[in-house]
Amino acid sequence: MSVRRLAEQQPASFAFTPENEAWATREIAKYPEGRQASAIIPLLWKAQEQNDYWLSKPAIEKVADMLGLPRIRALEIATFYSMFNLEPVGEHFIQLCGTTPCMLRGAGAIREVCENRVGEQRKVSADGKFSWLEVECLGACCNAPMVQINDDYFEDLTPESFGKLLDDLAAGRPVKKGSQAGRVSSEPEPGKGGSLTDSALYDGSVVGAWKQRFDEARAAEKEAAAKAAAEKAAAAAADKK
């Protein structure tokens, strides 16, 4: 596990907005007396959301104080989970999936776009619009390669479509979430379907071959058992004579 540390530069304080303070109070009330600490994850998440998607030390301490927790306990949780950003991020925080399915489908080229367009990982671009980080699997393997930007997934990316996506975000134009290739959910890509209509899937030569082998093995076992029983019966009859 990588070591996660708080940012060197910290704000002087943190306070929830009145709306978020009321939300936090309702969230804490969901838990029985003495179990309010269970609300720490949603409260840290709300603090991060309010604070431009990163958690400052004062924000972590504020949450700990609201829950009656030792501050070190809240710090342990905030530094353990990678969903909490411990340093400032860009307005559009890009999490690039770099695990096997995405890498096989072109994540390396998407990474190059991040490096050329934004710069190094964990560094906010000069205009404050972007920062990026390579992360572990984000669970959209069927639609690889993909990135998560803030709370949204953008899938089936190419360097061209990803570059256009960044252009649109930087300009404040609306963007299309999900597949950038016209795919619906995790269905086959447009024009590339039809694999399930291949007759070879159903004639036992491909997917069904295992069943055919088992059927043949069971038939051979039955035949051998019948033959052995017949031979035994014949031997017993011969003994009687």
C-alpha beads as a LAMMPS data file, in Angstrom:
LAMMPS data file: protein, C-alpha beads

241 atoms
240 bonds

1 atom types
1 bond types

-500.0 500.0 xlo xhi
-500.0 500.0 ylo yhi
-500.0 500.0 zlo zhi

Masses

1 110.0

Atoms # bond

1 1 1 0.000 0.000 0.000
2 1 1 1.271 3.481 -0.855
3 1 1 1.864 6.010 1.886
4 1 1 -0.781 8.756 1.849
5 1 1 -0.007 12.021 3.566
6 1 1 -1.850 15.281 4.105
7 1 1 -1.016 18.229 1.886
8 1 1 1.773 20.451 3.172
9 1 1 -0.279 23.633 2.778
10 1 1 -3.506 23.616 4.781
11 1 1 -6.322 26.134 5.258
12 1 1 -6.738 27.677 8.676
13 1 1 -10.193 26.206 9.297
14 1 1 -13.181 24.344 7.911
15 1 1 -16.890 24.650 8.573
16 1 1 -19.825 22.964 6.930
17 1 1 -22.331 25.194 5.175
18 1 1 -25.653 25.461 7.056
19 1 1 -27.228 23.072 4.545
20 1 1 -24.452 20.508 4.915
21 1 1 -24.416 20.918 8.694
22 1 1 -28.125 20.050 8.765
23 1 1 -27.486 17.104 6.433
24 1 1 -24.699 15.836 8.708
25 1 1 -26.963 16.077 11.761
26 1 1 -29.600 13.968 10.016
27 1 1 -26.956 11.460 8.933
28 1 1 -25.593 11.055 12.459
29 1 1 -29.129 10.569 13.809
30 1 1 -29.496 7.425 11.701
31 1 1 -27.189 5.552 14.089
32 1 1 -27.962 4.296 17.633
33 1 1 -26.588 6.087 20.669
34 1 1 -22.926 5.269 21.032
35 1 1 -22.583 4.254 17.364
36 1 1 -22.442 7.702 15.796
37 1 1 -18.867 7.062 14.669
38 1 1 -20.335 4.880 11.931
39 1 1 -21.275 8.082 10.099
40 1 1 -17.657 9.027 9.511
41 1 1 -17.422 7.877 5.883
42 1 1 -20.437 9.855 4.606
43 1 1 -19.423 12.921 6.632
44 1 1 -15.873 12.858 5.283
45 1 1 -17.281 12.442 1.780
46 1 1 -19.594 15.439 2.234
47 1 1 -16.700 17.505 3.569
48 1 1 -14.611 16.580 0.538
49 1 1 -17.478 17.407 -1.812
50 1 1 -17.885 20.836 -0.236
51 1 1 -14.149 21.502 -0.264
52 1 1 -13.605 21.224 -4.039
53 1 1 -13.117 17.449 -3.863
54 1 1 -10.247 17.264 -1.389
55 1 1 -10.031 16.765 2.373
56 1 1 -8.072 19.255 4.422
57 1 1 -6.756 18.548 7.915
58 1 1 -9.245 21.002 9.492
59 1 1 -12.100 19.249 7.651
60 1 1 -11.039 15.847 8.979
61 1 1 -10.736 17.246 12.501
62 1 1 -14.141 18.928 12.221
63 1 1 -15.763 15.598 11.351
64 1 1 -13.962 13.871 14.231
65 1 1 -15.173 16.510 16.685
66 1 1 -18.770 16.224 15.449
67 1 1 -18.689 12.466 16.063
68 1 1 -16.856 12.598 19.391
69 1 1 -13.931 10.670 17.927
70 1 1 -10.240 11.076 18.698
71 1 1 -8.865 13.036 15.763
72 1 1 -6.264 10.370 15.036
73 1 1 -9.074 7.872 14.315
74 1 1 -10.538 10.161 11.673
75 1 1 -7.078 10.748 10.209
76 1 1 -6.510 6.991 10.015
77 1 1 -9.687 6.535 7.990
78 1 1 -9.123 9.509 5.698
79 1 1 -5.570 8.418 4.876
80 1 1 -6.546 4.755 4.381
81 1 1 -9.237 5.104 1.719
82 1 1 -8.051 6.346 -1.673
83 1 1 -11.532 7.769 -2.380
84 1 1 -10.483 10.676 -0.159
85 1 1 -8.176 13.174 -1.849
86 1 1 -5.692 14.577 0.624
87 1 1 -4.424 17.375 -1.616
88 1 1 -6.100 19.891 -3.942
89 1 1 -7.351 18.566 -7.262
90 1 1 -8.444 20.261 -10.459
91 1 1 -11.993 21.356 -11.159
92 1 1 -12.213 18.209 -13.269
93 1 1 -10.399 15.428 -11.398
94 1 1 -9.518 12.587 -13.790
95 1 1 -9.026 9.077 -12.441
96 1 1 -7.539 6.917 -15.183
97 1 1 -8.014 3.154 -14.895
98 1 1 -4.674 1.495 -15.613
99 1 1 -5.378 -2.155 -14.858
100 1 1 -5.231 -5.027 -17.331
101 1 1 -8.465 -4.773 -19.394
102 1 1 -8.096 -1.020 -19.854
103 1 1 -4.390 -1.308 -20.630
104 1 1 -5.068 -3.969 -23.274
105 1 1 -7.668 -1.697 -24.834
106 1 1 -5.530 1.422 -25.042
107 1 1 -5.228 3.047 -21.611
108 1 1 -1.585 3.809 -22.378
109 1 1 -2.636 6.216 -25.127
110 1 1 -5.176 7.842 -22.776
111 1 1 -2.418 8.263 -20.228
112 1 1 -0.299 10.065 -22.824
113 1 1 -3.145 12.517 -23.420
114 1 1 -3.247 13.232 -19.672
115 1 1 0.497 13.773 -19.547
116 1 1 0.550 16.038 -22.610
117 1 1 -2.603 17.972 -21.784
118 1 1 -2.519 18.205 -17.978
119 1 1 1.031 17.356 -16.904
120 1 1 2.289 15.118 -14.120
121 1 1 0.022 13.063 -11.914
122 1 1 -1.195 14.788 -8.746
123 1 1 -0.413 18.228 -10.213
124 1 1 -3.185 20.717 -10.945
125 1 1 -2.983 22.293 -14.392
126 1 1 -2.025 25.965 -14.611
127 1 1 -5.618 27.006 -15.342
128 1 1 -6.927 24.971 -12.383
129 1 1 -9.193 22.972 -14.671
130 1 1 -7.619 19.517 -14.467
131 1 1 -5.573 17.083 -12.440
132 1 1 -5.259 13.354 -12.906
133 1 1 -4.269 10.143 -11.200
134 1 1 -3.856 6.561 -12.389
135 1 1 -5.947 4.224 -10.218
136 1 1 -6.850 0.575 -9.881
137 1 1 -9.876 -1.054 -11.532
138 1 1 -12.986 1.138 -11.659
139 1 1 -15.253 -1.749 -12.651
140 1 1 -16.124 -0.796 -16.230
141 1 1 -13.933 -3.406 -17.913
142 1 1 -16.416 -4.171 -20.724
143 1 1 -16.181 -0.555 -21.848
144 1 1 -12.417 -0.112 -21.585
145 1 1 -10.512 2.133 -21.725
146 1 1 -12.262 4.519 -19.377
147 1 1 -11.799 7.326 -16.884
148 1 1 -13.794 8.699 -13.998
149 1 1 -14.029 12.498 -13.918
150 1 1 -15.377 13.712 -10.586
151 1 1 -18.488 11.514 -10.136
152 1 1 -19.019 10.434 -13.756
153 1 1 -17.711 7.619 -15.973
154 1 1 -16.533 8.172 -19.566
155 1 1 -15.969 4.927 -21.435
156 1 1 -14.860 3.452 -24.795
157 1 1 -12.313 6.231 -25.123
158 1 1 -9.832 6.901 -27.888
159 1 1 -7.130 9.560 -27.707
160 1 1 -9.242 11.668 -30.063
161 1 1 -12.525 11.343 -28.177
162 1 1 -10.768 11.885 -24.847
163 1 1 -9.027 14.993 -26.139
164 1 1 -12.373 16.382 -27.333
165 1 1 -13.912 15.558 -23.956
166 1 1 -11.224 17.587 -22.199
167 1 1 -11.723 20.456 -24.656
168 1 1 -15.447 20.497 -23.940
169 1 1 -14.965 20.372 -20.183
170 1 1 -12.409 23.181 -20.276
171 1 1 -14.789 25.326 -22.332
172 1 1 -17.760 24.575 -20.085
173 1 1 -19.670 22.822 -22.831
174 1 1 -22.058 19.949 -21.999
175 1 1 -20.542 16.490 -22.327
176 1 1 -21.952 13.020 -22.866
177 1 1 -21.419 10.661 -19.943
178 1 1 -20.882 6.921 -20.349
179 1 1 -19.792 5.354 -23.619
180 1 1 -18.192 7.678 -26.141
181 1 1 -18.684 5.095 -28.924
182 1 1 -22.478 4.954 -28.948
183 1 1 -22.634 1.770 -26.907
184 1 1 -25.673 1.258 -24.651
185 1 1 -24.585 0.137 -21.179
186 1 1 -22.276 -2.879 -21.718
187 1 1 -23.962 -4.136 -24.876
188 1 1 -21.834 -4.903 -27.971
189 1 1 -20.479 -1.867 -29.766
190 1 1 -22.618 -0.623 -32.662
191 1 1 -22.000 -2.784 -35.718
192 1 1 -19.998 -5.366 -33.761
193 1 1 -22.823 -7.445 -32.309
194 1 1 -24.100 -10.806 -33.500
195 1 1 -21.772 -13.117 -31.616
196 1 1 -24.703 -14.728 -29.808
197 1 1 -26.380 -15.589 -33.120
198 1 1 -23.425 -17.697 -34.293
199 1 1 -24.754 -21.245 -34.733
200 1 1 -21.409 -22.651 -33.606
201 1 1 -22.304 -21.601 -30.074
202 1 1 -25.164 -24.084 -30.017
203 1 1 -24.018 -27.133 -32.047
204 1 1 -21.627 -28.413 -29.385
205 1 1 -18.487 -27.516 -31.309
206 1 1 -17.562 -24.484 -29.193
207 1 1 -19.305 -23.643 -25.936
208 1 1 -21.269 -26.914 -25.784
209 1 1 -18.253 -29.150 -26.421
210 1 1 -17.699 -29.728 -22.701
211 1 1 -21.231 -31.110 -22.321
212 1 1 -20.760 -33.420 -25.295
213 1 1 -17.565 -34.804 -23.753
214 1 1 -19.306 -35.443 -20.442
215 1 1 -22.207 -37.166 -22.207
216 1 1 -19.794 -39.403 -24.128
217 1 1 -17.855 -40.243 -20.964
218 1 1 -21.053 -41.172 -19.093
219 1 1 -22.213 -43.327 -22.002
220 1 1 -18.849 -45.125 -22.052
221 1 1 -19.074 -45.737 -18.304
222 1 1 -22.563 -47.213 -18.664
223 1 1 -21.427 -49.422 -21.529
224 1 1 -18.436 -50.675 -19.542
225 1 1 -20.640 -51.376 -16.503
226 1 1 -23.143 -53.304 -18.636
227 1 1 -20.371 -55.314 -20.236
228 1 1 -18.860 -56.143 -16.837
229 1 1 -22.281 -57.183 -15.496
230 1 1 -22.855 -59.430 -18.538
231 1 1 -19.456 -61.064 -18.134
232 1 1 -20.102 -61.633 -14.430
233 1 1 -23.480 -63.196 -15.162
234 1 1 -21.951 -65.422 -17.822
235 1 1 -19.217 -66.536 -15.426
236 1 1 -21.792 -67.330 -12.724
237 1 1 -23.854 -69.389 -15.188
238 1 1 -20.790 -71.334 -16.248
239 1 1 -19.970 -72.150 -12.625
240 1 1 -23.430 -73.613 -12.080
241 1 1 -22.891 -76.061 -14.950

Bonds

1 1 1 2
2 1 2 3
3 1 3 4
4 1 4 5
5 1 5 6
6 1 6 7
7 1 7 8
8 1 8 9
9 1 9 10
10 1 10 11
11 1 11 12
12 1 12 13
13 1 13 14
14 1 14 15
15 1 15 16
16 1 16 17
17 1 17 18
18 1 18 19
19 1 19 20
20 1 20 21
21 1 21 22
22 1 22 23
23 1 23 24
24 1 24 25
25 1 25 26
26 1 26 27
27 1 27 28
28 1 28 29
29 1 29 30
30 1 30 31
31 1 31 32
32 1 32 33
33 1 33 34
34 1 34 35
35 1 35 36
36 1 36 37
37 1 37 38
38 1 38 39
39 1 39 40
40 1 40 41
41 1 41 42
42 1 42 43
43 1 43 44
44 1 44 45
45 1 45 46
46 1 46 47
47 1 47 48
48 1 48 49
49 1 49 50
50 1 50 51
51 1 51 52
52 1 52 53
53 1 53 54
54 1 54 55
55 1 55 56
56 1 56 57
57 1 57 58
58 1 58 59
59 1 59 60
60 1 60 61
61 1 61 62
62 1 62 63
63 1 63 64
64 1 64 65
65 1 65 66
66 1 66 67
67 1 67 68
68 1 68 69
69 1 69 70
70 1 70 71
71 1 71 72
72 1 72 73
73 1 73 74
74 1 74 75
75 1 75 76
76 1 76 77
77 1 77 78
78 1 78 79
79 1 79 80
80 1 80 81
81 1 81 82
82 1 82 83
83 1 83 84
84 1 84 85
85 1 85 86
86 1 86 87
87 1 87 88
88 1 88 89
89 1 89 90
90 1 90 91
91 1 91 92
92 1 92 93
93 1 93 94
94 1 94 95
95 1 95 96
96 1 96 97
97 1 97 98
98 1 98 99
99 1 99 100
100 1 100 101
101 1 101 102
102 1 102 103
103 1 103 104
104 1 104 105
105 1 105 106
106 1 106 107
107 1 107 108
108 1 108 109
109 1 109 110
110 1 110 111
111 1 111 112
112 1 112 113
113 1 113 114
114 1 114 115
115 1 115 116
116 1 116 117
117 1 117 118
118 1 118 119
119 1 119 120
120 1 120 121
121 1 121 122
122 1 122 123
123 1 123 124
124 1 124 125
125 1 125 126
126 1 126 127
127 1 127 128
128 1 128 129
129 1 129 130
130 1 130 131
131 1 131 132
132 1 132 133
133 1 133 134
134 1 134 135
135 1 135 136
136 1 136 137
137 1 137 138
138 1 138 139
139 1 139 140
140 1 140 141
141 1 141 142
142 1 142 143
143 1 143 144
144 1 144 145
145 1 145 146
146 1 146 147
147 1 147 148
148 1 148 149
149 1 149 150
150 1 150 151
151 1 151 152
152 1 152 153
153 1 153 154
154 1 154 155
155 1 155 156
156 1 156 157
157 1 157 158
158 1 158 159
159 1 159 160
160 1 160 161
161 1 161 162
162 1 162 163
163 1 163 164
164 1 164 165
165 1 165 166
166 1 166 167
167 1 167 168
168 1 168 169
169 1 169 170
170 1 170 171
171 1 171 172
172 1 172 173
173 1 173 174
174 1 174 175
175 1 175 176
176 1 176 177
177 1 177 178
178 1 178 179
179 1 179 180
180 1 180 181
181 1 181 182
182 1 182 183
183 1 183 184
184 1 184 185
185 1 185 186
186 1 186 187
187 1 187 188
188 1 188 189
189 1 189 190
190 1 190 191
191 1 191 192
192 1 192 193
193 1 193 194
194 1 194 195
195 1 195 196
196 1 196 197
197 1 197 198
198 1 198 199
199 1 199 200
200 1 200 201
201 1 201 202
202 1 202 203
203 1 203 204
204 1 204 205
205 1 205 206
206 1 206 207
207 1 207 208
208 1 208 209
209 1 209 210
210 1 210 211
211 1 211 212
212 1 212 213
213 1 213 214
214 1 214 215
215 1 215 216
216 1 216 217
217 1 217 218
218 1 218 219
219 1 219 220
220 1 220 221
221 1 221 222
222 1 222 223
223 1 223 224
224 1 224 225
225 1 225 226
226 1 226 227
227 1 227 228
228 1 228 229
229 1 229 230
230 1 230 231
231 1 231 232
232 1 232 233
233 1 233 234
234 1 234 235
235 1 235 236
236 1 236 237
237 1 237 238
238 1 238 239
239 1 239 240
240 1 240 241
